[in-house]
Amino acid sequence: MRNLVNIVSGLALLASGSVLAQPFEEGQHYEKIGSPVSMPEDRVVVTDGFGYPCPACRRFLPFMDSWKEGQPDYVEVEHLPIALQPGWDLFARAYYTAEVMGIADETHEAMFKALHDERRQFRSFEDISGFYADYGVEASSFRNTSESFAVDAKLRQNRNDVRTYGIRSTPTVIVQGKWRVSPNGFGSYEEMLEVIEFLVEREAEALGLTDAGNETADAHKEVVEPEQADDNA
């Protein structure tokens, strides 16, 4: 009888968690990636697929930034530049060059503003290098770094990731290398971020990074341990 009570209590606890109470549906609100990318188990990685020339990405940026600020420490947001259109590859290379030079964070929003708010024209990589020269690096040094092995390696990984994730539009957000969320079908970016939040919470719970995840693990222990004790008896 004691075992039955523990089993029922454990199942009730599981049913009350966010994992089973799903307000969003796979295939409608988000898609599963065919070959998930392995991610760290001590955090949930949210990958922001963007293109600097993309107007929708510019509009999405403040929503994503605001959402990021409210996330717990175990949520890591990384950026993935996407070269969907001719010429976008220059901006992807520029992003990774800025990352290698340690100025990606401070220049990320600024590049969006330069393109979409200030209407600056970047017709060549030399023009782009001139933009980054405003952030403490020489334009010639920026161009030289853009041709380095480190940047080329990041671009090769980028192409692999974009292909694996199946990204065909921007903005697109990938959660924990498993789930793809795009704005198609949503009425607002807030709705899109609600789905992202749902997936983040589900992954965090599965990894035991939240109180709910710890309670679920404890419930499993309560179900299993008494049965093991009886077997030993």
C-alpha positions as CSV (number, residue, x, y, z in Angstrom):
1,M,0.0,0.0,0.0
2,R,2.8,2.4,0.9
3,N,4.4,1.7,-2.5
4,L,1.1,2.5,-4.3
5,V,0.7,5.8,-2.4
6,N,4.3,6.8,-3.3
7,I,3.7,5.9,-7.0
8,V,0.4,7.9,-7.1
9,S,2.0,10.9,-5.4
10,G,5.0,10.8,-7.8
11,L,2.8,10.6,-10.9
12,A,0.6,13.5,-9.6
13,L,3.7,15.6,-9.1
14,L,4.9,14.8,-12.6
15,A,1.5,15.6,-14.1
16,S,1.6,19.0,-12.4
17,G,4.9,20.0,-14.0
18,S,5.3,22.1,-17.1
19,V,6.6,19.2,-19.1
20,L,3.2,17.5,-19.4
21,A,1.1,20.7,-19.2
22,Q,2.1,21.8,-22.7
23,P,0.4,25.0,-24.0
24,F,2.2,24.8,-27.4
25,E,2.4,22.0,-29.9
26,E,5.3,20.6,-31.9
27,G,4.7,21.2,-35.6
28,Q,2.5,24.1,-35.1
29,H,4.4,26.5,-32.8
30,Y,7.9,24.9,-33.0
31,E,9.7,22.2,-34.9
32,K,12.1,19.4,-33.9
33,I,15.5,19.4,-35.5
34,G,16.2,16.2,-37.3
35,S,19.7,15.7,-35.9
36,P,20.0,17.6,-32.6
37,V,23.3,19.3,-31.8
38,S,24.9,18.2,-28.5
39,M,24.8,21.0,-25.9
40,P,26.2,21.4,-22.4
41,E,24.1,19.9,-19.6
42,D,24.7,22.7,-17.1
43,R,22.8,25.4,-19.0
44,V,20.2,25.9,-21.7
45,V,21.6,27.4,-24.9
46,V,19.4,29.7,-27.0
47,T,20.7,30.4,-30.4
48,D,19.6,33.6,-32.1
49,G,19.8,33.2,-35.9
50,F,19.9,36.6,-37.5
51,G,21.1,38.6,-40.5
52,Y,22.2,42.2,-40.1
53,P,20.6,43.3,-43.3
54,C,17.3,41.6,-42.3
55,P,14.6,44.2,-41.3
56,A,12.7,41.6,-39.3
57,C,15.8,40.9,-37.3
58,R,16.1,44.6,-36.5
59,R,12.6,44.6,-35.2
60,F,13.1,41.4,-33.3
61,L,16.3,42.6,-31.6
62,P,14.8,44.7,-28.7
63,F,12.3,42.0,-27.9
64,M,15.1,39.4,-27.7
65,D,17.3,41.7,-25.7
66,S,14.5,42.4,-23.2
67,W,13.7,38.7,-22.9
68,K,17.4,37.9,-22.4
69,E,17.7,40.3,-19.5
70,G,15.0,38.5,-17.5
71,Q,16.5,35.0,-17.9
72,P,18.2,33.1,-15.1
73,D,22.0,32.4,-15.1
74,Y,21.6,29.0,-16.6
75,V,20.2,30.4,-19.9
76,E,22.9,31.3,-22.4
77,V,22.0,33.3,-25.5
78,E,24.4,33.1,-28.5
79,H,24.2,34.7,-31.9
80,L,24.3,32.9,-35.2
81,P,24.7,35.1,-38.3
82,I,22.8,33.7,-41.3
83,A,23.9,34.4,-44.9
84,L,20.6,33.9,-46.7
85,Q,20.9,36.5,-49.3
86,P,23.8,37.6,-51.6
87,G,26.2,39.9,-49.7
88,W,25.0,38.7,-46.3
89,D,28.2,36.5,-46.0
90,L,30.2,39.7,-45.6
91,F,28.2,40.6,-42.4
92,A,28.6,37.0,-41.1
93,R,32.4,37.3,-41.5
94,A,32.3,40.7,-39.9
95,Y,30.4,39.4,-36.9
96,Y,32.9,36.6,-36.3
97,T,35.8,39.0,-36.8
98,A,34.3,41.3,-34.1
99,E,33.8,38.2,-31.9
100,V,37.5,37.2,-32.3
101,M,38.6,40.8,-31.5
102,G,36.3,41.0,-28.5
103,I,34.0,43.7,-29.6
104,A,31.0,41.6,-30.8
105,D,28.8,42.5,-27.8
106,E,29.2,46.2,-28.0
107,T,28.8,46.4,-31.8
108,H,25.9,44.0,-32.3
109,E,23.1,46.4,-31.8
110,A,25.1,49.3,-33.3
111,M,25.4,47.4,-36.7
112,F,21.7,46.9,-36.8
113,K,21.2,50.6,-36.1
114,A,23.7,51.7,-38.7
115,L,22.0,49.6,-41.4
116,H,18.3,50.2,-40.6
117,D,18.1,53.4,-38.6
118,E,20.9,55.4,-40.0
119,R,20.6,53.9,-43.5
120,R,24.4,53.6,-43.9
121,Q,25.6,51.9,-47.0
122,F,28.1,49.0,-46.8
123,R,29.1,48.1,-50.3
124,S,32.3,46.2,-49.5
125,F,34.1,44.6,-46.6
126,E,36.3,47.7,-46.5
127,D,33.2,49.8,-45.7
128,I,32.3,47.4,-43.0
129,S,35.8,47.5,-41.5
130,G,35.4,51.3,-41.4
131,F,32.3,50.9,-39.2
132,Y,34.2,48.7,-36.7
133,A,37.1,51.2,-36.6
134,D,34.8,53.4,-34.5
135,Y,35.1,50.8,-31.7
136,G,38.8,50.8,-31.0
137,V,40.2,48.6,-33.7
138,E,42.1,49.8,-36.8
139,A,40.3,49.0,-40.1
140,S,43.4,47.3,-41.4
141,S,43.6,45.1,-38.3
142,F,39.9,44.2,-38.7
143,R,40.4,43.2,-42.3
144,N,43.5,41.1,-41.5
145,T,41.7,39.4,-38.6
146,S,38.8,38.6,-40.9
147,E,41.1,36.5,-43.0
148,S,42.5,34.6,-40.0
149,F,42.2,30.9,-39.4
150,A,40.0,31.6,-36.3
151,V,37.4,33.4,-38.3
152,D,37.5,30.9,-41.1
153,A,36.9,28.1,-38.6
154,K,33.9,29.9,-37.1
155,L,32.5,30.4,-40.6
156,R,32.8,26.7,-41.4
157,Q,31.1,25.8,-38.1
158,N,28.5,28.4,-38.9
159,R,27.6,26.7,-42.3
160,N,27.4,23.3,-40.6
161,D,25.1,24.7,-37.9
162,V,22.8,26.5,-40.3
163,R,22.5,23.4,-42.4
164,T,21.9,21.1,-39.3
165,Y,19.3,23.5,-37.8
166,G,17.5,23.8,-41.1
167,I,17.3,27.6,-40.9
168,R,15.7,29.0,-44.0
169,S,14.5,32.4,-42.7
170,T,15.4,35.0,-40.2
171,P,15.0,35.6,-37.4
172,T,15.0,32.0,-36.3
173,V,15.7,30.8,-32.7
174,I,17.1,27.4,-31.8
175,V,16.6,26.1,-28.2
176,Q,19.2,23.7,-26.9
177,G,20.2,22.5,-30.3
178,K,16.8,20.6,-30.5
179,W,14.0,23.0,-31.3
180,R,13.5,25.6,-34.1
181,V,11.2,28.6,-33.6
182,S,10.5,31.1,-36.4
183,P,8.0,34.0,-36.4
184,N,5.8,32.4,-39.1
185,G,2.3,31.9,-37.8
186,F,2.7,34.2,-34.8
187,G,0.8,37.4,-34.4
188,S,3.7,39.1,-32.6
189,Y,7.3,38.6,-31.4
190,E,5.9,38.4,-27.9
191,E,4.0,35.2,-28.9
192,M,7.2,33.8,-30.5
193,L,9.1,34.5,-27.3
194,E,6.4,32.8,-25.2
195,V,7.2,29.6,-27.2
196,I,10.9,30.0,-26.7
197,E,10.3,30.5,-23.0
198,F,8.2,27.4,-22.8
199,L,11.0,25.3,-24.5
200,V,13.7,26.8,-22.3
201,E,11.7,25.9,-19.2
202,R,11.1,22.4,-20.4
203,E,14.8,21.9,-21.2
204,A,15.9,23.4,-17.9
205,E,13.5,21.2,-16.0
206,A,14.7,18.1,-17.8
207,L,18.3,19.0,-16.9
208,G,17.4,19.6,-13.2
209,L,18.3,23.2,-13.4
210,T,15.0,24.4,-11.9
211,D,13.1,23.7,-8.7
212,A,10.5,21.8,-10.7
213,G,13.3,19.7,-12.2
214,N,14.6,18.8,-8.8
215,E,11.2,17.9,-7.5
216,T,10.6,15.6,-10.5
217,A,13.9,13.9,-9.8
218,D,12.9,13.5,-6.2
219,A,9.5,12.0,-7.3
220,H,11.3,9.4,-9.4
221,K,13.4,8.5,-6.4
222,E,10.3,8.1,-4.2
223,V,8.7,5.8,-6.7
224,V,11.8,3.6,-7.3
225,E,13.5,3.4,-4.0
226,P,10.7,1.7,-2.0
227,E,10.3,-1.0,-4.7
228,Q,14.0,-1.6,-4.6
229,A,13.8,-1.9,-0.8
230,D,11.0,-4.4,-1.0
231,D,13.0,-6.5,-3.6
232,N,16.0,-6.6,-1.3
233,A,13.7,-7.7,1.6
